Amino acid sequence: MEVLIIVGVIAAFILIAIFGSLAEKKRREQLAALALRLGLRFSPARDYSIPARFVFLKRVAQGSNRYAFNVLTGESKGEQVLIYDYHYETTSTNSKGRRQKTSHYLSIYLILLPKSFPELTISREQIFSKIAQAFGYDDIDFESHEFSKTFCVRSGDKQFAYDFCNTSMMEYLLANQDLSLEVERDTLAIGFNEKLTPGRLEVSYLRLQEIRSRIPDYLF
């Protein structure tokens, strides 16, 4: 009986692996078709140079064994666009004292800007950011009470934060509260803590362009 259970468990794992592999293959094919339609190039291969290039971004500077894959790249309105699945590992110790590695997968969207800017992060206000404020890590408040209550905005350059978070930008982010973004050097980035379906990937690509369009021209 125990042998049958073990065989059944092994068979289940094999089936899960097969279906997972088929699903990933189908997703790669859909991403390649999406890239072609958007006028972008597509590469499914692992790329370790991309995380190294953008290691200054907080979402990218995590864990070990960092690499990009399923990379879409090209030009949009004269600016370089980079979209990719992102992998990194963290190490923890379980209850038995054994070290184990956990893989994490994200979706990252970047636009390279024609000018370098100070660091700016905008993310949903959470309990951890409120605790940080209690210890002196203040976020930046705006005239819009709703925006200040909803988002945690941090930057070493308050004037840049005020210029970036203009009325149009605040209205758009309030209507898209699942977005969190970073600006640093010549990079505008948004990210999600999962690998997005091709349909959601395209929507997020369009939302990245919407954010870019709301950055005031005078900042450039």
trRosetta pair geometry for C-beta under 8 A, 3 or more apart (Angstrom, degrees):
i j d omega theta_ij theta_ji phi_ij phi_ji
1 4 5.8 -54 -155 32 33 111
1 5 6.6 33 149 -19 65 103
2 5 5.6 -52 -152 33 36 114
2 6 6.4 36 152 -19 67 104
3 6 5.8 -55 -150 36 32 111
3 7 6.3 32 152 -18 66 107
4 7 5.6 -53 -145 38 31 112
4 8 6.2 35 153 -22 64 107
5 8 5.6 -55 -149 36 29 114
5 9 6.4 30 153 -20 64 104
6 9 5.8 -53 -149 34 31 111
6 10 6.4 30 153 -17 64 106
7 10 5.8 -55 -149 38 31 111
7 11 6.2 32 153 -20 65 107
8 11 5.7 -54 -146 36 30 112
8 12 6.4 33 153 -23 64 104
9 12 5.6 -53 -150 32 31 113
9 13 6.6 31 152 -17 64 103
10 13 5.8 -55 -152 35 32 110
10 14 6.4 33 151 -20 65 105
11 14 5.6 -53 -149 35 33 113
11 15 6.4 33 153 -18 66 105
12 15 5.8 -55 -149 37 31 110
12 16 6.3 33 152 -20 65 105
13 16 5.6 -52 -147 35 32 113
13 17 6.4 33 154 -20 65 106
14 17 5.8 -56 -151 36 30 112
14 18 6.4 30 152 -20 65 106
15 18 5.6 -53 -146 35 32 111
15 19 6.3 26 158 -13 67 107
16 19 6.1 -58 -145 42 28 105
16 20 6.0 30 155 -22 64 111
17 20 5.6 -56 -144 38 27 114
17 21 6.3 29 156 -21 63 106
18 21 5.8 -56 -151 34 28 110
18 22 6.5 26 153 -16 64 107
19 22 5.7 -54 -146 38 33 111
19 23 6.2 36 154 -22 66 106
20 23 5.7 -55 -147 35 30 112
20 24 6.4 29 154 -18 64 105
21 24 5.8 -54 -148 36 31 110
21 25 6.4 33 152 -21 64 105
22 25 5.6 -53 -149 34 32 114
22 26 6.4 32 153 -18 65 104
23 26 5.8 -54 -149 36 32 110
23 27 6.3 32 152 -20 65 106
24 27 5.6 -53 -146 36 33 113
24 28 6.4 37 154 -22 65 102
25 28 5.8 -52 -150 32 31 112
25 29 6.6 30 152 -17 63 105
26 29 5.7 -55 -153 36 33 112
26 30 6.4 32 151 -18 66 106
27 30 5.6 -56 -148 38 34 111
27 31 6.2 35 153 -20 67 105
27 70 7.8 -26 126 -117 104 147
27 195 7.9 48 173 145 157 126
27 197 7.5 -112 -125 -134 106 57
27 198 6.8 -178 -152 -37 71 99
28 31 5.7 -54 -146 37 31 111
28 32 6.4 34 154 -21 64 104
28 44 5.0 18 -142 -100 124 134
28 70 6.4 -124 -110 -106 78 104
29 32 5.7 -51 -149 33 31 113
29 33 6.6 30 152 -16 63 105
30 33 5.7 -54 -149 38 33 111
30 34 6.3 36 151 -21 65 106
30 198 4.2 -116 136 -34 117 155
31 34 5.5 -51 -145 37 33 114
31 35 6.3 38 154 -23 65 102
31 42 6.0 148 129 -142 90 136
31 44 7.8 121 78 -86 131 89
31 70 5.5 -6 135 -165 171 108
31 72 6.9 -129 178 -58 100 114
31 198 5.6 -146 -75 -98 60 106
31 201 7.3 5 -112 67 91 166
32 35 5.8 -49 -148 32 30 113
32 36 6.6 33 152 -20 61 104
32 42 4.7 -170 -113 90 63 159
32 44 7.8 -42 -63 -48 105 103
33 36 5.7 -52 -152 33 33 113
33 37 6.5 30 152 -17 65 106
33 198 7.9 26 65 -157 95 155
34 37 5.7 -58 -149 38 32 109
34 38 6.2 17 157 -8 68 112
34 72 7.5 -52 101 -99 101 147
34 198 5.1 -167 -42 -162 144 112
34 201 6.9 74 145 88 166 122
34 202 6.0 -129 -154 -69 126 109
35 38 6.0 -66 -143 46 28 102
35 40 4.3 -95 -155 81 80 93
35 41 6.4 -19 171 129 130 8
35 42 3.7 177 23 -51 167 111
35 72 4.7 -152 -101 -124 108 105
35 74 7.8 137 -165 -12 91 130
36 39 7.8 35 179 -69 27 26
36 40 7.9 -85 -50 55 20 62
36 42 7.5 -55 -39 -5 71 123
38 72 7.4 38 70 -178 136 134
38 74 7.5 155 116 54 94 140
38 202 7.4 -162 -66 -122 129 96
38 205 7.2 -31 -128 140 155 160
39 74 6.0 -173 121 140 73 157
39 75 7.9 -54 124 63 113 69
40 72 4.6 47 131 -180 142 95
40 73 6.1 148 -169 68 101 20
40 74 3.8 -147 -121 10 65 129
40 81 6.8 -75 -107 83 124 118
40 83 7.6 11 179 30 164 112
41 72 7.1 158 77 -153 46 49
41 73 5.4 -25 58 65 96 77
41 74 5.5 140 4 -62 77 99
42 70 7.6 -21 -163 -164 93 56
42 71 7.1 157 -152 83 45 53
42 72 5.5 -14 -97 -98 75 72
43 47 7.3 72 102 -44 128 124
43 70 7.8 -174 90 -129 48 15
43 71 4.9 -7 59 56 91 99
43 73 7.9 -10 13 14 103 107
44 69 6.2 23 177 178 51 91
44 70 5.4 10 -124 -85 62 59
44 71 7.9 -167 -83 19 16 68
45 69 6.6 -126 112 -131 22 85
45 71 7.8 -41 58 15 66 110
46 67 4.6 7 -167 159 100 143
46 68 7.3 137 -158 75 50 43
46 69 4.9 -32 -93 -81 54 107
47 50 4.9 58 114 -5 114 110
47 67 6.3 145 65 -170 38 86
47 68 4.6 -28 64 67 98 95
47 69 6.7 161 12 -80 77 50
47 71 5.9 10 9 -37 140 146
47 84 7.5 -81 48 -142 121 155
48 51 6.7 -55 -164 39 47 103
48 52 6.5 44 146 -17 71 114
48 66 7.0 108 -142 92 74 69
48 67 4.9 -48 -86 -106 66 93
48 68 7.8 -177 -78 21 20 72
49 52 5.5 -63 -151 43 38 114
49 53 6.0 43 153 -29 72 106
50 53 5.6 -52 -146 31 30 113
50 54 6.6 -8 166 13 64 107
50 67 7.8 82 49 -163 98 48
50 68 4.0 -16 63 5 140 141
50 71 7.0 -175 -52 -107 158 135
50 82 7.2 180 -144 177 123 138
50 84 6.5 43 133 32 164 166
51 54 6.5 -77 -141 56 29 84
51 55 6.4 65 156 -77 66 77
51 60 5.3 -178 -143 -172 79 109
51 66 3.9 -144 134 138 168 121
51 67 6.4 -104 -1 -95 129 22
51 68 6.1 173 -35 -32 85 90
51 86 6.9 120 -81 -144 109 106
51 88 7.7 140 -132 -75 155 106
52 55 5.8 -11 -150 -39 31 115
52 66 7.7 148 -50 88 64 121
54 57 5.0 -1 159 7 97 118
54 60 5.1 96 108 14 95 173
54 110 6.9 -106 -103 -92 156 153
54 187 6.4 133 -128 -125 108 169
54 189 7.5 119 -174 -76 138 147
55 60 5.9 -126 -114 113 35 115
55 61 5.2 85 -176 -87 69 91
56 60 7.9 27 53 62 35 120
56 61 7.1 18 -125 -47 6 127
56 184 5.5 -139 127 117 116 140
56 185 6.5 78 81 -10 153 125
56 187 8.0 139 75 38 110 138
57 60 4.3 65 74 15 102 109
57 61 6.5 169 80 -12 48 91
57 182 5.4 132 -142 94 93 153
57 184 6.5 -178 -87 41 67 126
57 187 6.7 -84 -67 109 117 143
57 189 5.5 13 -131 36 143 164
58 61 6.0 -60 -133 40 29 104
58 62 7.9 52 163 -46 54 96
58 121 6.6 15 10 -100 142 137
58 182 6.2 178 25 -92 96 149
59 62 7.1 -47 178 -10 32 120
59 86 7.8 87 139 85 101 163
59 106 6.6 -179 173 165 112 166
59 108 6.6 161 113 -105 132 108
59 182 6.8 -153 -2 -6 105 139
59 189 6.9 -150 34 133 129 133
59 191 4.4 133 -165 26 166 164
60 66 7.0 83 -178 -163 77 143
60 86 6.9 -102 -112 -156 77 150
60 108 7.0 50 -76 -110 97 153
62 66 7.6 126 69 -91 61 119
62 88 5.1 127 95 96 88 162
62 90 7.6 -42 161 -69 96 102
62 104 7.5 -45 117 69 131 145
63 66 6.7 137 87 -67 88 91
63 88 3.6 130 69 152 126 112
63 89 5.1 170 172 70 127 37
63 90 4.7 -90 -105 -68 112 68
63 104 6.7 160 -15 29 159 121
64 88 6.7 124 52 -168 23 86
64 89 5.2 -42 68 65 76 95
64 90 7.8 131 20 -89 79 34
64 91 7.6 10 23 -21 122 104
65 87 7.1 -48 122 124 90 99
65 88 6.4 142 77 -146 68 48
65 89 4.5 31 46 9 118 117
66 86 7.4 -9 -162 -173 86 93
66 87 7.0 167 -144 89 40 60
66 88 4.7 -2 -96 -97 78 95
67 86 7.7 176 91 -150 36 55
67 87 5.5 -6 57 57 77 102
68 71 5.5 64 138 -78 116 110
68 84 4.0 16 -166 146 112 151
68 85 6.9 134 -162 74 60 52
68 86 5.6 -28 -103 -99 69 70
68 87 7.9 177 -88 19 22 76
68 108 7.4 -81 -114 46 109 127
69 84 6.7 127 53 -173 24 103
69 85 5.2 -35 70 70 75 105
69 87 6.9 16 10 -5 110 114
70 84 6.1 143 82 -150 67 64
70 85 4.4 48 48 7 116 112
70 195 8.0 70 49 -146 153 116
71 82 7.1 -25 -163 -162 98 83
71 83 7.3 146 -158 81 49 52
71 84 4.3 -9 -104 -98 71 112
72 81 7.6 -25 118 118 90 102
72 82 7.6 152 84 -157 58 36
72 83 4.3 -8 59 61 104 103
72 84 7.0 -171 23 -70 64 61
73 80 7.3 -1 -168 -173 92 90
73 81 6.6 176 -144 90 47 64
73 82 5.1 6 -106 -108 93 69
73 83 7.4 -169 -69 27 52 64
74 80 7.7 -169 112 -144 19 60
74 81 6.0 -11 66 54 61 98
75 78 6.5 6 -177 -112 114 12
75 79 6.7 140 -153 67 73 26
75 80 6.1 -47 -98 -94 65 47
75 81 6.8 137 -128 8 14 90
76 79 6.1 -35 69 64 71 79
76 81 4.7 44 2 -33 115 132
76 111 7.3 -76 59 -118 117 108
76 209 6.5 -97 146 -98 142 116
77 209 7.6 116 5 -142 132 110
79 111 5.5 39 130 -173 129 99
79 112 6.0 -171 -178 69 89 68
79 113 6.9 -1 -143 -102 134 34
79 114 7.0 -101 -102 -42 103 86
79 212 7.4 -163 62 -163 157 151
80 111 7.2 147 83 -157 53 51
80 112 4.1 11 60 31 104 121
81 109 7.8 -22 -167 -168 91 79
81 110 7.0 152 -159 86 46 61
81 111 5.7 -19 -103 -101 70 72
81 112 7.9 -132 -66 10 28 80
81 205 7.6 58 -175 -151 139 101
81 208 7.8 117 -137 108 109 139
82 108 7.8 -12 116 114 91 98
82 109 7.7 156 88 -158 56 37
82 110 4.3 -7 60 60 98 110
82 111 7.9 -178 23 -77 72 28
82 112 7.5 60 -4 -31 108 97
83 107 7.6 2 -172 -178 86 90
83 108 7.2 176 -148 91 44 57
83 109 5.1 2 -108 -110 86 72
83 110 7.4 -165 -70 26 46 67
83 201 6.9 107 169 -173 139 107
83 205 6.2 -34 -80 -94 150 105
84 107 7.7 -180 94 -150 34 55
84 108 5.6 -11 61 58 77 96
85 105 6.3 -16 -174 -166 101 100
85 106 7.4 148 -163 79 53 44
85 107 6.1 -37 -104 -99 56 65
85 108 7.9 130 -129 17 9 81
85 195 5.2 11 -122 -116 115 104
86 105 7.0 144 76 -158 52 50
86 106 4.4 -22 62 64 107 94
86 107 7.1 171 13 -94 90 14
86 108 4.9 54 -29 -12 131 118
86 191 7.7 -32 26 -141 141 120
87 103 6.2 -20 -159 -166 102 102
87 104 7.0 147 -151 77 51 53
87 105 5.7 -17 -96 -100 72 70
87 106 8.0 -174 -70 23 29 73
88 103 7.7 155 84 -151 29 57
88 104 5.5 -18 64 58 76 102
88 106 8.0 5 12 5 98 111
89 101 5.0 -3 -173 -172 123 110
89 102 6.6 148 -155 73 69 42
89 103 5.6 -36 -96 -96 79 57
89 104 7.2 169 -94 12 27 82
90 101 7.2 155 79 -152 36 61
90 102 5.3 -18 60 58 86 97
90 104 6.7 43 -5 -18 101 120
91 99 5.7 5 -176 -174 107 105
91 100 7.2 161 -150 81 63 32
91 101 5.4 -33 -96 -97 73 69
91 102 7.7 175 -86 16 25 76
92 99 7.3 163 86 -148 29 60
92 100 6.1 -25 66 62 77 80
92 102 6.6 16 9 -7 111 117
93 97 6.1 -13 -176 -146 112 35
93 98 6.9 154 -152 74 66 29
93 99 5.5 -37 -94 -91 72 61
93 100 7.6 134 -109 15 24 76
94 97 7.3 -51 71 16 65 17
94 98 5.2 -8 40 59 106 84
94 100 5.8 40 -31 1 108 124
104 193 7.8 -52 -175 -158 106 84
105 194 6.6 39 98 -146 93 35
105 195 5.0 -30 144 -38 127 98
106 191 5.5 8 172 -177 124 112
106 192 6.4 159 -163 79 74 48
106 193 5.8 -41 -108 -118 87 37
106 194 7.1 20 -121 7 40 16
106 195 7.7 101 122 -66 6 57
107 191 6.5 166 85 -155 54 62
107 192 4.6 3 51 51 102 100
107 194 6.7 -13 -7 85 102 49
107 195 5.9 121 -59 -126 98 37
107 196 4.7 -5 -49 -3 166 100
107 201 6.7 -132 -158 -107 145 91
107 204 7.2 81 123 86 134 164
108 189 6.5 -20 -167 -161 92 110
108 190 7.9 161 -154 86 47 44
108 191 4.9 -12 -105 -105 66 100
109 189 6.6 148 81 -153 55 58
109 190 5.0 -8 59 59 109 85
109 191 7.0 -172 21 -78 72 50
109 204 6.0 -159 -41 137 152 107
109 205 6.4 -162 -131 -97 134 57
109 208 4.7 -126 140 -71 135 148
110 187 5.7 -34 -154 -157 110 101
110 188 6.9 139 -156 76 55 53
110 189 5.0 -16 -99 -98 77 85
111 187 7.5 144 75 -154 46 52
111 188 4.7 -10 58 59 95 106
111 189 8.0 -167 24 -72 61 46
111 208 6.2 158 -28 158 114 113
111 209 7.7 125 -70 -89 144 55
111 212 5.4 -20 69 -83 169 135
112 186 5.5 30 -166 129 76 105
112 187 6.2 -30 -107 -97 58 65
113 116 7.8 152 84 -79 108 28
113 117 7.0 6 78 -8 153 112
113 183 7.9 25 -12 -148 147 101
113 186 4.8 -149 59 -170 78 68
113 187 6.9 -143 8 -62 93 14
113 188 5.8 87 -44 -19 112 100
113 212 8.0 -169 -92 -134 93 102
113 215 7.9 -54 -120 98 130 170
113 220 7.7 -136 176 -98 104 110
114 186 7.4 127 -12 -150 2 112
114 220 6.0 51 73 -147 109 123
115 186 6.6 172 89 -114 21 88
115 219 7.3 -171 71 134 145 80
115 220 5.2 -178 -6 -128 136 72
116 185 5.0 -42 -139 -162 94 52
116 186 5.0 -56 -88 -58 64 79
117 120 7.0 -34 131 0 119 113
117 160 6.4 147 -170 -163 103 140
117 183 5.3 -20 87 150 133 114
117 184 7.0 -122 82 -126 80 20
117 185 7.1 12 45 80 57 5
117 186 7.5 117 8 -92 77 36
117 219 7.5 16 -99 167 123 122
118 155 6.0 94 114 -171 114 105
118 156 5.8 -123 180 61 130 92
118 157 4.0 111 49 7 163 130
118 160 5.3 150 42 37 115 165
118 183 7.9 53 82 108 48 100
118 184 7.5 -41 148 -121 29 63
119 155 6.2 -179 97 -130 63 72
119 156 6.4 57 54 9 95 100
119 182 7.5 -28 -158 -167 78 93
119 183 7.2 158 -151 89 32 63
119 184 4.4 11 -104 -101 72 104
120 153 7.4 -11 -170 -167 89 87
120 154 7.4 166 -151 87 46 50
120 155 4.2 -7 -104 -88 74 121
120 157 7.7 -66 -70 56 97 93
120 160 6.4 -128 -65 118 128 112
120 161 5.8 167 -127 -93 116 80
120 164 6.0 71 175 31 170 167
120 182 7.0 154 84 -158 58 47
120 183 4.3 7 51 52 104 102
120 184 7.2 -174 24 -63 59 67
121 152 7.8 -8 112 108 96 88
121 153 7.3 171 88 -147 55 42
121 154 5.1 -1 54 55 98 94
121 155 7.3 172 20 -65 60 72
121 180 7.6 9 -176 176 84 96
121 181 7.5 -180 -149 93 47 49
121 182 5.2 -11 -104 -106 75 79
122 151 5.5 -1 -169 -178 88 130
122 152 7.5 162 -150 80 41 51
122 153 5.2 -1 -105 -104 79 80
122 165 7.3 147 -95 -83 137 115
122 173 6.8 -63 150 -135 140 154
122 180 6.4 -170 98 -153 62 58
122 181 5.1 7 54 53 101 85
122 182 7.8 -166 24 -74 67 38
123 126 7.7 -38 127 -5 107 106
123 129 7.5 177 85 -64 107 144
123 151 6.7 146 77 -154 25 79
123 152 5.4 -19 67 57 79 97
123 180 3.9 24 -111 -134 79 120
123 181 7.9 -172 -68 27 64 43
124 150 6.8 -61 -137 167 69 69
124 151 6.4 -68 -108 -107 31 58
124 152 7.1 23 106 10 21 91
124 177 6.4 74 -96 174 109 89
124 180 6.5 -81 -7 -76 75 106
125 129 5.7 -117 -147 70 57 137
125 130 7.1 65 179 -51 94 92
125 139 7.9 -130 -104 33 94 166
125 149 6.6 -101 19 160 159 38
125 150 6.0 -178 8 160 111 17
125 151 6.0 -149 -34 -111 87 4
125 152 4.9 128 -95 -43 64 87
126 129 5.2 97 53 8 69 99
126 130 7.3 -129 102 -3 38 89
126 152 7.3 -66 16 -16 70 134
127 130 5.6 -56 -152 36 35 113
127 131 6.5 38 150 -21 67 102
128 131 5.6 -49 -149 34 35 113
128 132 6.4 40 150 -21 64 103
129 132 5.4 -48 -148 34 37 116
129 133 6.6 43 150 -24 64 99
129 139 6.6 23 175 -40 118 132
129 152 4.2 -88 -167 -90 159 157
130 133 5.6 -47 -152 29 35 115
130 134 6.9 40 148 -23 62 99
131 134 5.6 -51 -158 28 37 115
131 135 7.0 20 150 -5 65 105
132 135 5.9 -67 -156 45 36 102
132 137 3.9 -51 162 65 97 128
133 136 7.7 155 -171 19 31 6
133 137 6.0 -91 -81 74 36 67
133 138 5.5 69 -135 -105 83 50
133 139 6.4 -57 -86 2 113 84
137 154 7.7 -12 168 -114 91 135
139 148 8.0 156 107 -155 114 79
139 152 4.5 -122 -95 -159 156 73
139 153 5.4 109 -179 55 104 51
139 154 5.3 -80 -119 -68 75 78
140 153 4.6 -64 52 95 98 104
140 154 6.7 160 -7 -96 93 32
140 155 6.6 -18 -23 32 141 88
140 158 5.8 164 -120 -128 130 88
140 161 5.0 72 68 126 170 156
140 162 7.7 -123 163 -57 138 74
141 148 4.7 34 -142 -130 72 139
142 147 5.3 -27 65 86 133 122
142 148 5.1 -170 37 -60 76 98
142 153 7.4 50 -32 27 111 149
142 162 7.3 157 -112 -115 93 74
142 165 6.1 -99 -90 119 146 135
142 170 6.9 -162 128 -99 161 142
144 147 3.8 53 98 13 121 112
144 148 6.4 160 91 -12 66 84
144 170 5.4 136 24 169 160 153
145 148 5.7 -59 -146 41 33 110
145 149 6.0 31 156 -21 68 110
146 149 5.8 -58 -146 38 27 110
146 150 6.1 17 159 -15 64 114
146 174 6.4 43 126 -121 116 138
147 150 5.9 -64 -143 41 28 105
147 151 5.9 -27 178 28 68 110
147 165 7.2 140 162 179 146 125
147 170 4.5 -40 -96 -156 149 115
147 173 7.2 74 -133 81 101 116
147 174 6.1 -84 -91 -65 80 113
148 151 7.2 -73 -120 57 18 73
148 153 7.9 -75 -117 15 62 111
150 173 8.0 156 105 125 128 100
150 174 6.3 107 57 -113 164 81
150 177 6.3 -90 -179 -125 126 116
151 173 6.5 10 -60 140 149 135
153 161 5.7 123 155 -163 122 126
153 165 6.4 -28 -121 -50 157 152
155 158 6.6 155 83 -82 101 36
155 160 6.0 -123 153 77 150 105
155 161 4.3 179 35 -60 137 113
157 160 4.0 41 110 14 117 117
157 161 6.7 158 95 -17 65 83
158 161 5.3 -55 -151 36 38 115
158 162 6.3 38 153 -19 70 103
159 162 5.7 -51 -148 36 34 111
159 163 6.3 33 153 -18 66 106
160 163 5.6 -55 -146 39 32 111
160 164 6.0 31 156 -20 67 108
160 219 7.7 90 -139 -133 81 122
161 164 5.8 -54 -142 38 28 109
161 165 6.0 2 166 6 66 113
162 165 6.4 -65 -133 54 23 91
163 166 6.8 -10 -180 -56 36 94
163 216 6.1 -94 175 30 91 132
163 218 7.9 -110 -161 81 124 101
163 219 5.8 135 141 -80 132 114
164 169 6.5 -76 149 79 59 178
164 183 6.9 -145 -127 15 154 157
164 215 6.5 -21 -134 -123 74 83
164 216 7.8 -129 -100 11 34 93
164 219 7.4 56 -79 -83 70 160
165 169 5.3 -129 -137 92 40 128
165 170 5.5 66 180 -63 86 93
165 173 8.0 -44 -132 13 92 145
166 169 5.1 93 50 12 67 104
166 170 7.0 -134 97 -5 31 92
166 214 7.0 -157 56 169 106 93
166 216 6.0 98 -31 -49 146 110
167 170 5.9 -58 -146 38 28 109
167 171 6.3 28 158 -19 65 108
168 171 5.9 -56 -148 36 28 111
168 172 6.4 26 155 -18 64 108
168 214 4.8 -155 114 -141 111 109
169 172 5.8 -58 -149 36 31 109
169 173 6.3 24 158 -14 67 109
169 211 7.3 63 -133 -144 92 69
169 214 4.5 147 -79 138 78 131
169 215 7.6 62 -80 -76 128 47
170 173 6.0 -57 -143 40 30 106
170 174 6.2 31 158 -19 65 108
171 174 5.9 -57 -147 37 28 111
171 175 6.5 21 155 -13 62 110
172 175 5.8 -64 -153 41 31 107
172 176 6.2 -10 158 16 68 113
172 210 6.2 -174 -159 142 143 115
172 211 6.9 -180 117 -92 142 63
172 214 5.9 -135 8 -48 149 163
173 176 5.9 -75 -136 60 32 85
173 177 7.1 79 160 -91 64 51
173 179 6.2 -113 -134 69 78 120
174 177 6.6 10 -154 -69 32 92
176 179 4.8 32 128 -6 105 120
176 207 6.2 154 -148 -149 160 131
178 192 7.9 23 151 -110 107 102
179 190 5.7 -41 -155 -142 95 130
179 207 6.7 -146 -86 150 134 135
179 211 7.6 -175 175 -68 153 133
180 190 6.8 139 76 -145 46 76
180 191 7.0 -41 75 53 94 75
181 188 6.9 -6 -175 -174 117 80
181 189 6.4 157 -157 85 69 50
181 190 4.8 -39 -97 -87 84 80
181 211 6.4 171 -93 -162 161 160
182 187 7.5 8 107 110 94 99
182 188 7.7 168 88 -154 52 39
182 189 4.7 -9 59 61 94 102
182 190 7.9 169 19 -80 68 37
183 187 7.0 173 -148 91 47 56
183 188 5.3 -9 -103 -104 84 69
183 189 7.6 174 -79 21 38 72
184 187 5.9 -10 66 59 65 98
188 208 7.4 140 118 -167 109 94
188 211 6.8 180 168 112 133 118
188 212 6.2 148 82 -89 162 88
188 215 7.6 -110 -88 -48 148 144
190 204 6.9 -149 99 -177 129 104
190 207 7.3 -57 54 105 169 106
190 208 5.6 -144 21 -94 123 94
190 211 7.1 136 -44 9 127 159
192 196 6.0 65 68 -53 148 110
192 204 7.0 -83 -25 -115 131 157
196 200 4.2 -123 -173 93 111 112
196 201 4.5 149 98 -66 119 76
196 204 6.3 -104 -104 3 178 141
197 200 4.8 84 53 15 81 101
197 201 6.7 -139 93 -12 38 90
198 201 5.3 -53 -142 33 31 118
198 202 6.6 32 160 -21 64 100
199 202 6.1 -54 -155 30 29 107
199 203 6.8 26 150 -14 62 106
200 203 5.5 -53 -149 38 39 114
200 204 6.2 37 154 -18 70 106
201 204 5.9 -58 -148 39 29 108
201 205 6.3 37 151 -24 64 105
202 205 5.4 -50 -149 31 33 117
202 206 6.6 32 153 -16 64 102
203 206 5.8 -57 -155 37 32 110
203 207 6.4 32 148 -19 66 105
204 207 5.3 -49 -144 36 38 114
204 208 6.5 47 152 -24 65 97
205 208 5.7 -47 -153 28 31 113
205 209 6.9 30 149 -15 60 103
206 209 5.6 -53 -154 36 36 113
206 210 6.5 43 146 -24 65 101
207 210 5.2 -46 -149 31 39 117
207 211 6.6 42 151 -20 66 97
208 211 5.8 -50 -153 32 34 111
208 212 6.5 35 148 -19 64 104
209 212 5.4 -50 -147 36 36 115
209 213 6.3 38 153 -23 66 104
210 213 5.7 -54 -149 33 31 112
210 214 6.8 24 154 -16 62 108
211 214 6.0 -67 -156 37 32 108
211 215 7.4 45 148 -35 64 91
212 215 6.0 -41 -162 7 40 112
215 219 6.1 -81 166 46 95 138
215 220 7.9 80 126 -35 113 104
216 219 5.1 104 76 -12 86 99
217 220 6.0 -63 -169 35 49 106
